[in-house]
Amino acid sequence: MKHIVSIQLDRSSDTPLYIQLYWHLKNLIKEGVLRHNQKLPSIRKMAAQLGINNVTVVNAYRQLEKEGLAYTQVGSGTYIRSKGYSSGEDKDRHKGIDDLEMMEQGQLHMMPETINFASITPTPELFPVEHFKMLINRVLDREKGNAFGYHESKGYKLLRQSVCEHLENCSIKTSMENLQIISGAQQGIDIVSKALLGFGDCVFVENPTYRGAIEVFRSRDARIIGISIEEDGINLDELKQKLHTHKPKLVYVMPNFQNPTGYSYSADKKQKLLQLCEEYNFFVVEDDSFSELNFTENKALPLKALDTLDRVIYIKSFSKVFMPGLRLGFIVVPRKFLNNIVAAKHTTDISTSGLLQRTFDLYLRDNLWQKHLDFMKGIYKERYNIMIEAIKENFPQEVKFKQTGGGLHLWFQLPEGYSANELYNRCLKKNVLISPDSLFYVGGESSDRCFRMSFAAVYKHQIKKGVEVMGNVLKDYLKEDASKIDYAEEFSPFL
Ligand SMILES: Cc1ncc(COP(=O)(O)O)c(C=O)c1O
């Protein structure tokens, strides 16, 4: 209780007391003062100690739970879950935990023989190295040392111009003034958050969602609320219900080939989401990493293409269809936020590499981009089809999945009673890596029944072999009586 006594709440502040309490507790978890599985004081005790009412404490505990930083045991109390800020105490509980924690931080531990369905990064032989080398030389011959000077924070003018032209192909009309060049989409999410979110602001995310975004919003001390996602997009009823009780500043979505589910929004859901922006006065952050990788004839228009009211902050990465190490992307910024975004970019890294911006500009101007896209689409469509065929042949029918027709990944659901974390461990022993759903949920809401498999970093023969191995693992696993498998002790720290 010593550290609880030290908590000081500021009654004159505009920030509600429950947010202040939640924030203090979160810091104590971050600093390792409150440790994993430690019991928090009862609601009554905490309220009496701080001179606040019980509801304030309940709301603060609830907020911690929503962010996966606490859990309740019925009849016993609320306990800390320090997974996000691990002190190392719970490491090595069993094989696989270290790898899973590394995955949570976006890193993977790989052996040469590992079949990697976890990574969503293209294989390096697909990168257009020769073309790029030629173009870098052209830039250096043309600009000499100027290519290495400081650059405008907003981005190299000619590149912004060619990106605008390129955007017309996906029906986004904008001007180069509204474009901000960024060093990859991860930086885009970070810059938008830095520019627009204050302490305790609310952000809605799809649940499950991209882990890198959860970490950014957490780092800004935002309140993160998950809205479940369905095969045709975000759950609109749940979204509306939560809009009544919270006032999000931002709603972070991936309307095409969402990561991790691969699901895309129906045209109707895209329109309704835009209407809700206006009605409830929030902005949408659209993260578009995959819309070009559409293997069907149906159009996968970005939400931004339908945004007549300038409510969508559109973040585009070139990592998944080009080269992730290039660290290049852009944001189409609503007019209202232009100054905030450029200021945030400036304080982050002044500007994205001028050499790479100039080289990529030539890549677009020389019409190499479309050719490269067609090439990548061809490769990935083939890998997608091989994966679907192999799954139909090898996976038990009780394992459900949707053929999404694009992106770089598929989402699977195990029958009730079976655990994706357990499957992850069984596959790991056979050198096959998958991503269990606990990596992607906010608020500890994962069902532990789903997992993602990507075909980005695996070759055709590996897909066939890996799916066959997994098929056998799954068949053995599903033969076991789910009601008799007891994982509670071993797996609860991850969830
Ligand atoms: C949905 C999503 N957004 C952003 C990123 C980060 O992309 P970048 O390499 O452009 O920073 C990723 C990477 O996997 C992603 O899947």
The ligand as a Tripos MOL2 file, in Angstrom:
@<TRIPOS>MOLECULE
LIG
   16    16     1     0     0
SMALL
NO_CHARGES

@<TRIPOS>ATOM
      1 C1         -1.3220   -2.3530  -40.5560 C.3       1 LIG1
      2 C2          0.0980   -1.9220  -40.4980 C.ar      1 LIG1
      3 N1          0.3850   -0.6280  -40.3310 N.ar      1 LIG1
      4 C3          1.6470   -0.1810  -40.2710 C.ar      1 LIG1
      5 C4          2.7120   -1.0600  -40.3590 C.ar      1 LIG1
      6 C5          4.1060   -0.5170  -40.2980 C.3       1 LIG1
      7 O1          4.5010   -0.3040  -41.6140 O.3       1 LIG1
      8 P1          5.8050    0.5250  -42.0360 P.3       1 LIG1
      9 O2          6.8460   -0.4870  -42.3670 O.co2     1 LIG1
     10 O3          5.3730    1.3090  -43.2290 O.co2     1 LIG1
     11 O4          6.1970    1.3920  -40.8970 O.co2     1 LIG1
     12 C6          2.4590   -2.4300  -40.5270 C.ar      1 LIG1
     13 C7          3.5490   -3.4070  -40.5800 C.2       1 LIG1
     14 O5          3.3490   -4.5900  -40.4900 O.2       1 LIG1
     15 C8          1.1110   -2.8690  -40.5990 C.ar      1 LIG1
     16 O6          0.8020   -4.1450  -40.7630 O.3       1 LIG1
@<TRIPOS>BOND
     1     1     2 1
     2     2     3 ar
     3     2    15 ar
     4     3     4 ar
     5     4     5 ar
     6     5     6 1
     7     5    12 ar
     8     6     7 1
     9     7     8 1
    10     8     9 2
    11     8    10 1
    12     8    11 1
    13    12    13 1
    14    12    15 ar
    15    13    14 2
    16    15    16 1
@<TRIPOS>SUBSTRUCTURE
     1 LIG1         1 GROUP 0 **** ****
